Amino acid sequence: MAHNVEIKARAADFERQCRLAAAAADGEAEVLHQRDVFFHVPKGRLKLRYLRPDFGQLVSYERPDQEGPKSSKYELFSTDDPARLEITLAVSLPIRGVVEKTRTLYMVGQTRIHCDEVVGLGQFLELEVVMRQGQTVEEGGAVARDLMQRLEIKPHDLIDAAYMDLLERGE
């Protein structure tokens, strides 16, 4: 399984924090419009991410619900027919819900910075430190904490849940 260390936080000053992300980035931002369909599963989480009508990714992942840097293990499966895959999955797995967002993606070294505007929830920042071979979770956490400081993400801004969970809880 692939492995990340990640954090998610409510944006205290979205415009400023996204400017800080842009200034730290290794290159230009990529703007993505994503629709994630979550399914009820017995273990972990499963979502089908629509990136375009002709391209999506099925993402299976396990991540603890905790604030601050946390380990996330995941598997990806790409498809050129996400709508058909959604129909196929929904035959056996109930749909839990849908998360729609506009994501501005910046790369800083081994880290993906997401400036997310989530329909029904608001504005968030997410850091995904893509773990390198032999790198420890503690080292990934240190990378995340450094970027949190650079992006002015405070401990009280951190959230412990996925967007889907927040929507279900009405937050």
N, C-alpha and C positions, 0 to 999 in steps of 0.2 A: 504494500500500500504506500502511496505517496504520503508525505508528512509535512504539516505546517505548524507554526506557532502563530496564534492570532489573537487579536483583541478587536472588540467592537465598542464604540462609544457614541453617545449622542453628541452632536456638534454643538459646542458652546457659541462659536462664531464661524459659521460654515464658510462664508466668503473668505475670511482671513485664513482659516485653516487650509482651505483649498489652494489659496495663493502660496502659503508656506510649503504645501506638498509640491506644487508646480516648481517652486524655486529649488527644492531639494532633488527633483526628479532628474533621471539620467537622460531623458528625452521628452518628446511631446506626449501629451495626454491622449488617451483613446476614450471616446465617449461611447458607451454601450447602453442599449435599451434592452433590459432583461425581464423576462416573465418566467418565474419559477413556480412550477406546479408540484406541490408536496403531496406525498402519499403516506398513508398510515402503514407502518411496517413494525414488525415485532422487535427489531433491534436497530439502533442508530437512527439515521434519517435518510430519506430517499427523495430526491427532487429531480424533475426534468426541467432543465434550463433552456428556454428558447432564446437564441441569440439572433437568428434570422428565420424566416419561414422555411428555408432549406438547410438549416443547421442548428443543432442543439446538442446538449450534453446531458446524459443521465449521470447524476452525482450521488454516490452512496458515501456517507461519512459518519464518523463517530467523533464527538467532541463533548467534553463535560460542560455543564451549564455553570460557569463561574466567571466572576469579573477578573479582569487582568489577563496577562498572557496565558494561553492554554493550548495544549496540544490537540491537533486535529488530524486524524488519519482519514484518507479518502481514496476512492477509485472513481475514474471517469470513463464513460463510454460515449463516443461521438456518434451522431446520426445525421443523415441528410434528410430525414423525414420525421421530425419531432412530433408532428400532429398524429401520425400513424402510431408512433411509439406510445404516446399518451393514451390513445384509444386502447391499445393492446394491454398496457399496464392497468388501466382503469377497469378492465374486465375482472381482474382478480384482486386489485388493491384499491380500497376506497381513497378518494381524493380528500386530503386533509384541508387544503386551501391553496390560495395563489398569492404570491408576492410579486408586485410589479415595481420596477425601479429604473431610474436613470443613474448609471454608474460612470463616473469619470475615474479612469484608471491611470495611475502614475507608477512607474517603476523606479525604485531607489535601491540599487544593488540587488540583493536577493529578495527584496520585499515589494509586494504589491500594495500600494495605498489606494483605497477606494473612497472616493467622495460620493456618497450615495444619497439620492433623494428618493425616498420610498413612499409610494402612494398610501395614504391613510396613516402614516407614521411620522414623517418628517425627514430631517437631515441627520446623517450619521457619517462617521469615519470608521473605516475598518483597515487593519493592517494584517497582512498575511506574509509571514516570514517563511519562504520556501526553504525547507531544511536541506542542507547539503549533505552528501555522504559523510558519515562519521560525526556530524555536528550534533551536539547534545541539545536537549530541550532548554536547558539553562542558558546555553549560548544563544539560542533563538530568542529566548525571553529577554536577554540583554539587548539584542538588536531592536526588539519591539519597544522596550522601555526607553531606549535612546530616541527612537522616532517619536514616541509619545511626547517626550520633552520638547523635541524640535517642532512638533505640530501643536503644542500647547494643549494636549489632552490631559486633563486632570483625573485623578482617581475617582472622584465623585461623578464623572461623566461616563465611566465604564458601565457596560450592561452585561448581563450574564446569560443572555438568551439570543436565539435566532430571531430574525424579523417575523417569521411565521408564528413563533411563540408570542411575540409582542402583539401581533394582530389578534391572536386568539384571546389574549388577556385584556384586549381593549386599551392598550397603553399607547 
